């Protein structure tokens, strides 16, 4: 996925990501690499949150979307 993200970034496509730490889909190292590619402020890695970020951390999810789309 790294190559695809770098390709999108080179095309000036804005990339944002929200992941739950309890999801288990991505490791801390993978999230750190993602932050390095797209920027720390464009990635949220949330505590007490599984794969269903929009349910587990609804306020943080909505606030992040609002802030990113201003």
ROSE-4610 file (N, C-alpha, C; in Angstrom, 1 decimal, always signed):
// ROSE-4610
residu = [X/X/X/X/X/X/X/X/X/X/X/X/X/X/X/X/X/X/X/X/X/X/X/X/X/X/X/X/X/X/X/X/X/X/X/X/X/X/X/X/X/X/X/X/X/X/X/X/X/X/X/X/X/X/X/X/X/X/X/X/X/X/X/X/X/X/X/X/X/X/X/X/X/X/X/X/X/X/X/X/X/X/X/X/X/X/X/X/X/X/X/X/X/X/X/X/X/X/X/X/X/X/X/X/X/X/X/X/X/X/X/X/X/X/X/X/X/X/X/X/X/X/X/X/X/X/X/X/X/X/X/X/X/X/X/X/X/X/X/X/X/X/X/X/X/X/X/X/X/X/X/X/X/X/X/X/X/X/X/X/X/X/X/X/X/X/X/X/X/X/X/X/X/X/X/X/X/X/X/X/X/X/X/X/X/X/X/X/X/X/X/X/X/X/X/X/X/X/X/X/X/X/X/X/X/X/X/X/X/X]
num = [1/1/1/2/2/2/3/3/3/4/4/4/5/5/5/6/6/6/7/7/7/8/8/8/9/9/9/10/10/10/11/11/11/12/12/12/13/13/13/14/14/14/15/15/15/16/16/16/17/17/17/18/18/18/19/19/19/20/20/20/21/21/21/22/22/22/23/23/23/24/24/24/25/25/25/26/26/26/27/27/27/28/28/28/29/29/29/30/30/30/31/31/31/32/32/32/33/33/33/34/34/34/35/35/35/36/36/36/37/37/37/38/38/38/39/39/39/40/40/40/41/41/41/42/42/42/43/43/43/44/44/44/45/45/45/46/46/46/47/47/47/48/48/48/49/49/49/50/50/50/51/51/51/52/52/52/53/53/53/54/54/54/55/55/55/56/56/56/57/57/57/58/58/58/59/59/59/60/60/60/61/61/61/62/62/62/63/63/63/64/64/64/65/65/65/66/66/66/67/67/67/68/68/68/69/69/69/70/70/70]
x = [+0.8/+0.0/+0.9/+2.1/+3.0/+3.2/+3.4/+3.6/+2.3/+1.2/-0.1/-0.3/+0.0/-0.1/+0.9/+2.1/+3.1/+2.7/+2.1/+1.7/+0.6/-0.4/-1.5/-0.9/+0.0/+0.6/+1.3/+2.0/+2.7/+1.8/+0.5/-0.5/-1.3/-0.8/-1.4/-2.8/-3.1/-4.3/-4.2/-5.2/-5.2/-5.6/-4.8/-5.1/-5.2/-6.3/-6.6/-6.9/-6.5/-6.8/-7.2/-8.1/-8.5/-8.5/-7.7/-7.7/-7.8/-8.4/-8.5/-7.4/-6.8/-5.6/-6.0/-7.2/-7.6/-8.1/-8.1/-8.5/-7.5/-6.2/-5.3/-5.0/-5.6/-5.4/-4.0/-3.5/-2.2/-1.4/-0.1/+0.8/+1.1/+1.7/+2.2/+3.2/+4.0/+5.1/+4.4/+3.4/+2.7/+2.0/+1.4/+0.8/+1.9/+3.0/+4.1/+4.6/+4.7/+5.1/+4.0/+2.7/+1.7/+1.8/+2.0/+2.2/+3.4/+4.4/+5.6/+5.2/+4.4/+4.0/+3.0/+1.9/+0.8/+0.9/+1.6/+1.7/+1.0/+1.6/+1.1/-0.3/-0.6/-1.9/-3.0/-2.7/-3.7/-4.0/-3.5/-3.7/-4.1/-5.2/-5.7/-5.6/-4.9/-4.8/-5.4/-6.6/-7.4/-7.4/-7.3/-7.4/-8.8/-9.0/-10.3/-11.2/-10.6/-11.3/-11.0/-12.0/-11.7/-11.8/-12.3/-12.4/-13.6/-14.5/-15.7/-15.5/-14.5/-14.1/-15.3/-16.2/-17.3/-18.3/-18.2/-19.1/-18.4/-17.2/-16.4/-16.0/-15.6/-15.2/-15.9/-17.2/-18.0/-17.7/-17.5/-17.2/-15.8/-14.8/-13.5/-13.5/-14.3/-14.4/-15.1/-16.2/-16.9/-16.1/-15.4/-14.6/-13.4/-12.8/-11.7/-12.1/-13.3/-13.8/-14.1/-14.7/-15.0/-13.8/-12.7/-11.5/-10.8/-10.8/-10.1/-10.8/-12.1/-12.8/-13.2/-12.6/-12.8/-12.4]
y = [-1.2/+0.0/+1.3/+1.1/+2.3/+3.0/+2.2/+2.7/+3.5/+2.9/+3.6/+4.9/+5.0/+6.2/+7.2/+6.8/+7.8/+8.3/+7.4/+7.8/+8.9/+8.6/+9.6/+10.9/+10.9/+12.1/+12.9/+12.2/+12.9/+13.5/+13.1/+13.7/+14.7/+15.1/+16.1/+15.8/+14.5/+14.0/+14.0/+14.7/+14.7/+13.3/+12.9/+11.5/+11.7/+11.2/+11.2/+9.8/+9.5/+8.2/+8.2/+7.3/+7.2/+5.7/+5.3/+3.8/+3.7/+2.6/+2.2/+1.3/+1.6/+0.9/-0.6/-0.8/-2.2/-3.0/-2.4/-3.0/-4.2/-4.0/-5.0/-5.2/-4.3/-4.4/-3.9/-2.8/-2.3/-2.1/-2.4/-2.2/-0.8/-0.5/+0.8/+1.3/+0.4/+0.7/+1.1/+0.4/+0.7/+2.1/+2.4/+3.7/+4.8/+4.6/+5.5/+5.8/+4.7/+4.9/+5.7/+5.4/+6.2/+7.6/+7.9/+9.3/+10.0/+9.3/+9.8/+10.1/+9.4/+9.6/+10.7/+10.7/+11.7/+12.9/+12.7/+13.8/+13.4/+13.7/+13.4/+13.9/+15.1/+15.8/+15.2/+14.3/+13.7/+12.3/+11.8/+10.5/+10.5/+9.8/+9.6/+8.2/+7.8/+6.5/+6.4/+6.0/+6.3/+5.1/+5.5/+4.6/+4.1/+2.9/+2.4/+2.4/+1.9/+1.9/+0.7/+0.1/-1.1/-0.7/-1.6/-1.4/-0.4/-0.3/+0.5/+1.9/+2.6/+3.9/+4.9/+4.9/+5.8/+5.5/+4.3/+3.9/+4.0/+3.5/+3.5/+4.9/+5.7/+7.1/+8.1/+8.1/+8.9/+10.4/+11.0/+12.4/+12.7/+11.9/+12.1/+11.9/+10.9/+10.7/+11.9/+12.4/+13.5/+14.8/+15.0/+16.2/+16.2/+15.0/+14.9/+15.2/+14.7/+14.9/+16.4/+17.0/+18.4/+19.3/+19.0/+19.7/+19.5/+18.3/+18.1/+18.6/+18.8/+19.3/+20.8/+21.5/+23.0/+23.7]
z = [+0.0/+0.0/+0.0/+0.5/+0.5/-0.8/-1.9/-3.2/-3.7/-3.4/-3.8/-3.1/-1.8/-1.0/-1.6/-1.8/-2.3/-3.7/-4.5/-5.8/-5.7/-4.8/-4.6/-4.1/-3.2/-2.6/-3.7/-4.6/-5.7/-6.6/-6.7/-7.5/-6.8/-5.6/-4.8/-4.2/-4.1/-3.5/-2.0/-1.3/+0.1/+0.7/+1.6/+2.2/+3.7/+4.3/+5.7/+6.2/+7.4/+7.9/+9.4/+9.8/+11.2/+11.4/+12.4/+12.8/+14.3/+14.7/+16.1/+16.5/+17.7/+18.1/+18.5/+18.8/+19.2/+18.0/+16.8/+15.6/+15.3/+15.4/+15.1/+13.6/+12.8/+11.3/+11.0/+11.6/+11.3/+12.6/+12.5/+13.7/+13.9/+15.1/+15.4/+14.3/+13.9/+12.9/+11.6/+11.2/+9.9/+10.0/+11.1/+11.3/+11.3/+11.9/+11.9/+10.5/+9.7/+8.3/+7.5/+7.8/+7.1/+7.5/+8.8/+9.2/+8.5/+8.2/+7.5/+6.1/+5.5/+4.1/+4.0/+4.7/+4.5/+5.5/+6.6/+7.6/+8.9/+10.0/+11.3/+11.5/+11.1/+11.3/+10.5/+9.6/+8.7/+9.1/+10.3/+10.7/+12.2/+12.5/+13.9/+14.2/+15.3/+15.8/+17.2/+17.3/+18.5/+19.5/+20.8/+21.9/+22.1/+22.7/+23.0/+21.8/+20.7/+19.4/+18.6/+18.1/+17.2/+15.7/+14.9/+13.5/+13.2/+14.1/+13.9/+14.5/+14.0/+14.5/+14.7/+13.7/+13.7/+14.8/+15.4/+16.5/+17.8/+17.9/+19.1/+19.6/+18.6/+19.0/+18.1/+18.2/+17.2/+17.3/+18.4/+18.5/+17.8/+18.1/+17.6/+16.0/+15.6/+14.2/+13.4/+14.0/+13.4/+13.4/+14.6/+14.7/+13.7/+13.6/+12.6/+11.2/+10.8/+9.5/+9.3/+10.3/+10.2/+10.0/+10.8/+10.8/+9.5/+9.0/+7.7/+6.5/+6.6/+5.4/+5.4/+6.3/+6.4/+5.2]
